[in-house]
Amino acid sequence: MVKQLVLVVEDDEMIRELLATYLEKQGYEVLTAEDGEEAIEKFQLNSPCLVILDLMLPKVSGEEVCRWIREQERNEVSIIMLTAKVSSEEKINGLKIGADDYVIKPFSPDELMARVEAVLRRGGQFCQKISHEGLTIKPRKGEVLLNGEKLSLTKYEFNLLYFFMENPDVVLTREQLIQQIHPHADASIMDRTIDAHIKKLREKIEEVPSKPKRIQTVRGMGYRFVK
């Protein structure tokens, strides 16, 4: 099962590491950022399902990061604001600009984990994805993004990429790939078709298709998606 990815944005190192530890124990994959600029960069590259966002950040404020996420039409991403700002007005403003929940410091890690589970239960089913180095596939939505930009893939290209990304660093034979996209096809014909699909897929996801870094040929065996 693919883990849900959480981005923790917090300039206090102790709090940042505490949250990462708790989230990993709960089975989430975790990325961290210590300022708003780093948060936007990691968000673009990794497309997390949830952002735990401190508001008082260096370089770019948490409010600005939240607005930026929502301006990207990323409404499937859950945002929990984490802040020492305690007034009702500030809380209302945080919810208005796009937060799903608002947690006041100091906080109980157990309570925060319960809130994480709650917001992902409400919206996380739309956020099933696999991401690596700027390449993200969303199987439920049928979308593939490269550095935040949507790619146009055929059904066969999409299914191949999904199979590769579900099995990173595993050598997949042509026979396995054929079974994935054409289970009843003639294998002798489909060998060439698989190669053609992979050539087209490389043209869409590789920086230099002739020297692929993501989908590599393993001579005499098949192909491997390198994570």
C-alpha positions, 0 to 999 in steps of 0.5 A: 500500500502506498503511504500518504505523503505529509509535508511538515513546514516548521522553522523550529527544528525540535518541533519539526523533528518531533512531528516527523517522528510521530507521523512516521510512527503512524505510517506516513511518509514525511518531508520537512521544510524550515521556511516558506520558500523550501515548502513551495519547492518541495510541494512542487516536486512531491505533491503531498497529501497533507501540509502541516504549516507553521504560519510564522516562517522565514522568507515566505509566511505560512499564510502566503504558502497556504494561498499559493497552494490553493491558487494552484487549484490544489483543493485535494491537498489538506492543510493544517495550520500550526501556530502560536497565533491564538485570536479568533480573528486569526483563526477565522482568517486562516480557515478563510484562506484555505486551511482545513484545520487550525492547531494552537501551540503548544499542542499535544502531538497525540491530538495533532495526529488525531486531527491529521487522521480526521482531515485525511479521512475526509479528503485523503481518498482523492490524494492517493498518489506516488511521487518521486523527484518531481514525477507524481501519478494519481491513480484515482484521478488518472493524472500524471504531473511532472514538476507540477505540470500535467502530462498527457499520457495514453491509457497504456502509457499511464498503466505502464508508468503506474506499474513501474512506480508501484514497483520501484527498483525492481526489474520487470520483464517484458512478459510482466509488462505485457500482462499488465496492459495487454493480458490476452495479447500475443507476446511475440507481437507485444514485445515490440509494442511494449518497447514502443510504449516505453519509448513514448513514455520516456519522451514525456518523463525523461529530461534526456530520453536517449539517456533515461534516468527513470526508466532504465533498460536492463539488458537481457531482462527488461526494464526498471524504474529507478527511485 
